[in-house]
């Protein structure tokens, strides 16, 4: 890297300020670099982050404030990172920078964000004229539509939340493509073409499948009682919102072992990890300090209301609140299941899923758990690099530095993209396969009854055993379960199963 004092080359924007002030932060998703020669270009890394190079004519200047303005223009709005930078720059210098061009939209945005993030007032007079400008460019990020006009800087604060919790979701090409794909319309069309009785039967199975998948992700095998309780909750998720404190507490109480029910948000430090040996933990995610949880959760609930008012796509809404919740981890137990439950709740109450239906996203997450883990680690792994924590011999964690701004202002773009992929998989695979199975089962049942009028339990068992064995009944099962049937009847029943489930989309392992 060239010497920064040698001329207008080197890191610019956020990257320059991070290096100059030695900040221990999560790097911004977009890094700018000015090079001595060549052309302007960008490269995308495997993590989706972008490095963009510029020729010297783009060099913004040498001051911190030049690079702050450059960052807003080219690197995007990173609230947590701005909060860190505002803590180390000269406030009077920033005030002079703004005063030199008070009508500039980027300088007004810096002025507003400095005061909003730090709670400190710059020595500047209120603006009395000029147009209002959006705090966040709507073409760059998903933004609120209800105007919050701030006359001091003549700024429209269109963030998705408030000072307690304000997530950022960038308008990436992937998200725009998913939005145009009309997944909710495809789901509605699939359900509309399904006979009512068939849909009712499929719905019960999908509720149960979603419940078992959600527990399986946590490596738990729920009892029949807990399974039934979660199924009932999923049915209620189609009709009422659960995004308020009292309901979240009652939800936690309903899905965990009765001995671990909580009456409020957690009062202890927690983390997500696994034991790799006696006395040694592999930490995956460090949660915010317990004293920070009430304000974070109040902000999350307020952001949920603002997202609904903004009419932001339901999947983006669900990702923002669902993943925001699990990163806050407000309870000691049950957070993962509640996180996935909230995704269903938002998709249903926002009208994405047809009434009294479900998109079993946990099944897709379980099927591709690596992708699901990556969606979680996209936030939690960088956090591990900046959180200073210690574990004692009993596995109790102490967090020794305050990184609350990174929980308050998360960039949840990658999580929104991941959830769209899971939703697409369920609509393209899980729902059609379940409906195809039930149609195949009904055809098979009719064909089998033309051969032998078996009792319902014996009929169901024959179908399952036959399909599990490649279309034929094993000799052992034939002898133990169907000794009264002739060879001819067995062969004709096997053929009925093969014909009934001839559709290639039927689930062979069901």
C-alpha positions in Angstrom: 0.0 0.0 0.0 1.5 3.4 -0.9 2.3 5.9 1.9 -0.9 7.9 2.6 1.1 11.1 2.9 2.7 10.6 -0.6 -0.3 11.7 -2.6 -3.9 11.0 -3.5 -3.8 7.2 -3.5 -4.8 4.6 -1.0 -7.9 3.7 0.9 -10.8 6.2 0.8 -14.1 6.6 2.6 -14.8 4.3 5.5 -11.7 2.2 4.9 -9.4 5.3 5.2 -11.0 6.4 8.4 -10.8 2.9 10.0 -7.1 2.7 9.2 -6.3 6.3 10.2 -8.0 5.9 13.6 -7.1 2.3 14.2 -10.8 1.3 14.8 -11.6 -2.2 15.7 -14.8 -2.6 13.7 -16.6 -4.7 11.2 -15.5 -3.6 7.8 -18.1 -2.0 5.6 -19.6 -4.2 2.8 -18.2 -1.7 0.2 -14.5 -0.7 0.4 -13.1 2.1 -1.8 -9.5 2.3 -3.0 -7.9 5.1 -5.1 -5.0 3.8 -7.3 -2.4 5.7 -9.2 -3.4 4.5 -12.6 -5.8 2.2 -14.4 -9.6 2.4 -14.7 -12.5 2.5 -12.3 -13.7 -1.0 -11.5 -15.1 -3.2 -8.8 -14.6 -6.8 -7.7 -17.0 -8.9 -5.6 -15.6 -11.3 -3.0 -17.0 -14.7 -2.1 -18.7 -13.1 0.9 -20.5 -10.6 -1.3 -18.4 -7.6 -0.2 -17.2 -5.2 -2.9 -13.9 -3.6 -3.4 -14.1 -0.6 -5.8 -11.1 1.1 -7.2 -11.0 4.7 -8.5 -8.5 6.8 -10.4 -6.8 9.8 -8.6 -9.4 12.3 -9.9 -11.8 10.8 -7.4 -9.6 11.4 -4.4 -11.8 13.3 -2.0 -9.2 15.2 0.0 -7.2 14.4 3.1 -9.4 15.4 6.0 -11.6 13.0 8.0 -14.6 15.0 6.8 -13.7 14.7 3.1 -13.7 10.9 3.6 -16.9 10.9 5.5 -18.6 12.7 2.7 -17.0 10.4 0.2 -18.3 7.4 2.2 -21.9 8.5 2.1 -21.6 9.1 -1.6 -19.9 5.8 -2.5 -19.8 3.4 0.4 -23.4 3.6 1.6 -24.8 4.5 5.0 -23.4 2.3 7.8 -24.9 3.6 11.0 -22.9 1.5 13.4 -19.6 2.4 11.7 -20.5 6.0 11.6 -21.2 5.9 15.3 -17.7 4.6 15.9 -16.1 7.2 13.6 -18.1 10.1 15.2 -16.6 9.0 18.5 -13.1 9.8 17.4 -13.3 12.8 15.0 -13.1 16.4 15.9 -16.7 17.7 16.3 -15.8 21.4 15.8 -14.0 20.4 12.6 -17.2 18.6 11.4 -19.3 21.7 12.2 -16.9 23.9 10.2 -17.1 21.4 7.3 -20.9 21.4 7.3 -21.0 25.2 7.7 -18.8 25.6 4.6 -21.6 24.1 2.4 -24.8 23.9 4.5 -27.1 23.1 1.7 -25.1 20.1 0.5 -27.2 17.0 1.0 -24.3 14.8 2.2 -23.1 17.4 4.7 -26.6 17.8 6.1 -26.9 14.0 6.4 -23.6 13.9 8.3 -24.8 16.7 10.5 -28.1 14.9 11.3 -26.5 11.5 11.8 -23.8 12.9 14.1 -26.4 14.4 16.4 -28.7 11.5 16.2 -26.0 8.9 16.9 -24.0 10.7 19.6 -26.8 12.7 21.2 -24.5 15.8 21.0 -25.4 19.1 19.3 -23.1 20.7 16.8 -22.6 24.5 17.1 -24.7 25.2 14.1 -27.9 27.2 13.6 -31.0 25.5 12.4 -31.7 25.7 8.7 -34.5 28.0 7.7 -34.8 27.3 4.0 -34.0 24.7 1.4 -35.7 21.5 0.3 -35.9 18.4 2.5 -33.6 15.5 1.5 -34.0 11.8 2.4 -31.6 10.6 5.0 -31.3 7.2 3.2 -31.5 7.2 -0.6 -34.5 4.9 -1.4 -32.8 3.7 -4.6 -30.0 2.3 -2.4 -31.9 0.8 0.6 -35.4 -0.2 1.7 -36.8 2.8 3.5 -39.8 3.9 5.4 -42.5 5.8 3.5 -44.0 7.7 6.4 -42.1 11.0 6.5 -40.3 12.1 9.7 -39.3 15.6 8.9 -36.4 17.1 10.9 -36.5 20.8 10.4 -33.1 21.5 12.0 -31.2 20.0 9.1 -34.2 19.8 6.7 -33.9 16.0 6.6 -36.5 13.3 6.1 -35.6 10.6 8.5 -36.7 7.5 6.5 -34.9 4.8 8.5 -36.6 1.6 9.1 -36.4 2.1 12.9 -35.3 4.4 15.6 -32.3 5.0 17.9 -32.9 1.7 19.7 -33.0 -0.4 16.6 -32.7 0.7 12.9 -31.7 -2.1 10.5 -30.3 -1.5 7.0 -31.3 -3.7 4.0 -29.7 -2.8 0.8 -31.5 -3.0 -2.6 -29.3 -5.6 -4.1 -29.8 -7.1 -7.6 -30.7 -10.5 -5.9 -33.4 -8.9 -3.8 -34.9 -7.0 -6.7 -35.0 -10.2 -8.7 -36.8 -12.1 -5.9 -39.3 -9.3 -5.5 -40.1 -9.4 -9.2 -40.5 -13.2 -9.1 -44.0 -12.9 -7.6 -43.5 -15.7 -5.1 -46.6 -14.9 -3.2 -48.7 -15.0 -6.4 -47.2 -18.4 -7.2 -48.0 -19.7 -3.8 -51.6 -18.4 -3.9 -52.0 -20.0 -7.4 -50.8 -23.3 -6.1 -53.2 -23.3 -3.1 -56.1 -22.0 -5.3 -55.8 -25.0 -7.6 -55.9 -27.4 -4.7 -59.3 -28.9 -3.6 -60.3 -27.6 -0.2 -60.3 -31.1 1.5 -56.8 -31.8 0.0 -55.5 -28.5 1.2 -56.8 -29.1 4.7 -55.0 -32.4 4.9 -51.8 -31.0 3.5 -52.0 -28.1 6.0 -52.0 -30.3 9.0 -49.0 -32.2 7.7 -47.1 -29.0 6.9 -47.8 -27.6 10.3 -46.3 -30.7 11.9 -43.4 -30.8 9.4 -42.6 -27.2 10.2 -42.7 -27.9 13.9 -40.5 -30.9 13.8 -38.0 -29.1 11.4 -37.8 -26.1 13.7 -37.0 -28.3 16.7 -34.6 -30.4 14.6 -32.5 -27.4 13.7 -31.9 -27.0 17.4 -31.1 -30.8 17.6 -34.2 -31.4 19.7 -36.8 -34.1 19.5 -40.1 -32.6 20.8 -42.5 -34.7 22.8 -46.0 -35.2 21.3 -47.3 -32.6 23.7 -44.8 -30.0 22.7 -45.3 -30.8 19.0 -49.0 -30.3 19.3 -48.6 -27.0 21.2 -46.3 -25.6 18.6 -48.7 -26.7 15.8 -51.5 -24.8 17.6 -49.3 -21.7 17.8 -48.5 -21.9 14.1 -52.2 -22.0 13.3 -52.7 -18.9 15.5 -49.8 -17.2 13.7 -51.9 -17.0 10.6 -54.5 -14.8 12.4 -52.8 -12.6 15.0 -49.6 -10.6 15.4 -47.1 -11.8 18.1 -44.8 -8.9 17.8 -45.2 -7.4 21.3 -43.5 -8.1 24.5 -46.3 -9.8 26.4 -47.0 -12.1 23.6 -43.4 -12.9 23.0 -43.0 -13.9 26.7 -46.1 -16.1 26.5 -44.8 -17.6 23.3 -41.5 -18.4 25.0 -43.4 -20.0 27.8 -45.4 -22.2 25.4 -42.6 -23.7 23.5 -39.9 -24.4 26.1 -39.8 -27.0 28.9 -41.9 -25.6 31.8 -38.9 -25.4 34.0 -37.2 -22.8 31.7 -40.2 -20.4 31.3 -39.3 -16.8 31.7 -41.5 -13.9 32.9 -39.4 -11.2 31.2 -36.4 -10.7 28.9 -33.2 -12.4 30.1 -31.2 -10.9 33.0 -28.0 -12.8 32.3 -25.4 -12.8 29.6 -25.9 -15.6 27.1 -24.3 -16.9 23.9 -24.7 -19.5 21.3 -22.1 -22.2 21.3 -21.2 -25.9 21.6 -18.9 -27.9 23.8 -15.9 -29.2 22.0 -14.3 -30.8 25.1 -14.8 -30.8 28.8 -14.5 -27.2 29.9 -14.0 -25.8 26.4 -16.8 -24.1 24.4 -16.8 -23.1 20.7 -18.7 -19.8 20.7 -20.8 -19.1 17.6 -22.6 -15.9 18.6 -22.1 -13.5 21.5 -25.4 -11.8 22.4 -25.8 -8.2 23.6 -25.5 -7.5 27.3 -28.7 -8.2 29.3 -29.1 -4.5 30.3 -29.2 -3.6 26.6 -32.0 -6.1 25.7 -35.1 -4.1 26.8 -34.2 -1.1 24.6 -33.2 -3.3 21.7 -36.4 -5.2 21.9 -38.5 -2.0 22.2 -36.7 -0.8 19.1 -37.3 -4.1 17.2 -41.0 -4.0 18.0 -41.2 -0.3 16.9 -39.3 -1.2 13.7 -41.8 -4.0 13.0 -44.6 -1.4 13.0 -42.7 1.0 10.8 -41.9 -1.8 8.3 -45.6 -2.7 8.1 -46.5 1.0 7.5 -43.8 1.2 4.7 -45.4 -1.7 2.8 -42.0 -3.2 2.4 -42.0 -6.7 0.8 -43.2 -9.2 3.4 -40.1 -11.4 3.0 -37.8 -8.5 3.6 -39.9 -7.5 6.6 -39.9 -11.1 8.0 -36.1 -11.4 7.6 -35.5 -8.0 9.3 -37.5 -8.8 12.4 -36.9 -12.6 12.5 -33.1 -12.3 12.2 -33.0 -9.1 14.3 -34.8 -11.0 17.1 -32.4 -14.0 17.1 -29.3 -11.8 17.1 -30.6 -10.0 20.1 -31.5 -13.3 21.8 -33.8 -11.8 24.4 -34.5 -15.1 26.2 -32.3 -17.8 27.7 -34.1 -20.5 25.8 -36.4 -20.8 22.8 -34.9 -17.9 20.7 -34.3 -19.9 17.5 -37.8 -21.4 17.4 -39.4 -18.0 18.1 -37.2 -16.4 15.4 -38.6 -18.9 12.8 -42.1 -18.5 14.3 -41.9 -14.8 13.8 -41.0 -15.3 10.1 -44.3 -17.3 9.7 -46.2 -14.7 11.6 -45.1 -11.8 9.5 -45.5 -13.7 6.2 -49.1 -14.6 7.2 -50.2 -11.3 8.7 -48.7 -9.4 5.8 -50.7 -11.5 3.4 -47.8 -13.2 1.7 -49.1 -16.7 2.4 -52.7 -17.5 1.6 -55.2 -17.5 4.5 -54.9 -20.6 6.6 -51.8 -21.8 4.8 -48.1 -22.0 5.6 -44.8 -21.8 3.8 -42.6 -24.3 5.8 -39.4 -22.4 5.7 -37.8 -24.4 8.5 -38.0 -27.5 6.4 -35.9 -25.7 3.7 -33.5 -24.4 6.4 -33.1 -27.9 7.8 -32.5 -29.4 4.4 -29.8 -26.9 3.6 -28.6 -26.2 7.1 -25.2 -25.0 5.8 -26.9 -22.1 4.0 -29.0 -21.4 7.1 -25.9 -21.4 9.3 -24.2 -19.1 6.8 -27.1 -16.6 7.0 -26.6 -16.5 10.8 -22.8 -16.4 10.7 -22.9 -13.5 8.2 -23.7 -11.4 11.3 -22.4 -13.4 14.2 -18.9 -14.3 12.9 -17.7 -10.7 12.3 -19.1 -9.8 15.7 -16.8 -12.3 17.3 -13.9 -10.3 16.0 -14.8 -7.1 17.8 -16.5 -8.3 21.1 -14.1 -8.8 24.0 -15.5 -11.7 26.1 -14.4 -14.3 28.6 -15.7 -17.6 29.7 -15.2 -19.0 33.2 -14.8 -22.6 34.1 -18.6 -23.1 34.4 -19.2 -21.6 30.9 -20.5 -18.3 32.2 -19.7 -15.4 29.8 -18.6 -11.9 30.6 -18.6 -9.3 27.9 -16.0 -6.6 28.6 -16.7 -4.0 26.0 -19.8 -2.3 24.7 -20.6 -3.1 21.1 -24.3 -2.4 21.3 -24.3 -0.1 18.2 -23.7 -3.2 16.0 -26.8 -4.9 17.4 -28.8 -1.8 17.1 -27.9 -1.0 13.5 -27.4 -4.4 11.7 -27.1 -4.7 8.0 -29.5 -7.6 7.3 -29.2 -7.7 3.5 -27.7 -11.1 3.3 -30.3 -12.5 5.7 -33.1 -11.1 3.5 -31.5 -12.8 0.5 -31.2 -16.1 2.3 -34.8 -16.0 3.5 -36.0 -15.4 0.0 -34.1 -18.4 -1.2 -35.7 -20.6 1.5 -39.1 -19.3 0.7 -38.6 -19.9 -3.0 -37.5 -23.5 -2.2 -40.6 -24.2 -0.2 -42.9 -22.8 -2.8 -41.1 -24.6 -5.7 -40.5 -27.9 -3.8 -42.2 -28.6 -0.4 -45.7 -27.4 -1.2 -46.0 -29.1 -4.6 -44.5 -32.3 -3.3 -46.9 -32.5 -0.4 -49.9 -31.9 -2.6 -48.6 -34.4 -5.2 -48.1 -37.0 -2.4 -51.7 -36.6 -1.2 -53.1 -36.8 -4.8 -50.9 -40.0 -5.3 -52.1 -41.4 -2.0 -55.8 -40.9 -2.9 -55.2 -42.6 -6.3 -53.3 -45.4 -4.7 -56.0 -46.0 -2.1 -58.7 -46.3 -4.8 -56.6 -48.7 -6.8 -55.8 -50.9 -3.8 -59.4 -51.1 -2.7 -60.2 -52.5 -6.0 -57.9 -55.4 -5.2 -58.5 -55.9 -1.4 -60.5 -53.9 1.0 -57.8 -53.6 3.6 -58.3 -51.9 7.0 -57.1 -48.3 6.9 -54.1 -48.9 9.2 -53.0 -51.9 7.1 -53.5 -49.9 3.9 -51.4 -47.0 5.1 -48.7 -49.4 6.3 -48.6 -51.2 3.0 -48.1 -48.0 1.1 -45.3 -46.8 3.4 -43.4 -50.2 3.4 -43.8 -50.6 -0.3 -42.5 -47.1 -1.1 -39.6 -47.4 1.3 -38.5 -50.6 -0.4 -38.4 -49.4 -4.0 -42.0 -50.3 -4.9 -42.2 -53.8 -3.6 -43.0 -55.3 -0.2 -40.1 -57.2 1.4 -40.5 -60.8 2.2 -40.1 -60.3 5.9 -42.8 -57.6 6.0 -45.0 -59.6 3.8 -44.8 -62.6 6.2 -45.2 -60.6 9.4 -47.8 -58.1 8.4 -49.8 -59.6 5.5 -49.8 -63.4 5.9 -53.5 -63.6 4.8 -52.9 -62.1 1.3 -52.1 -64.3 -1.7 -49.1 -63.8 -4.0 -51.4 -62.5 -6.7 -53.0 -59.9 -4.3 -49.6 -58.7 -3.1 -48.4 -58.2 -6.7 -51.5 -56.3 -7.7 -51.3 -54.1 -4.6 -47.7 -53.4 -5.3 -48.6 -52.4 -8.9 -51.4 -50.1 -7.5 -48.8 -48.3 -5.4 -46.5 -47.9 -8.4 -49.3 -46.6 -10.6 -50.8 -44.3 -7.9 -47.5 -42.6 -7.2 -46.4 -42.4 -10.8 -45.9 -38.6 -10.6 -42.1 -38.0 -10.4 -42.6 -35.1 -8.0 -44.1 -37.3 -5.2 -41.9 -37.6 -2.1 -40.5 -41.1 -2.2 -39.4 -40.9 1.5 -42.7 -39.7 2.9 
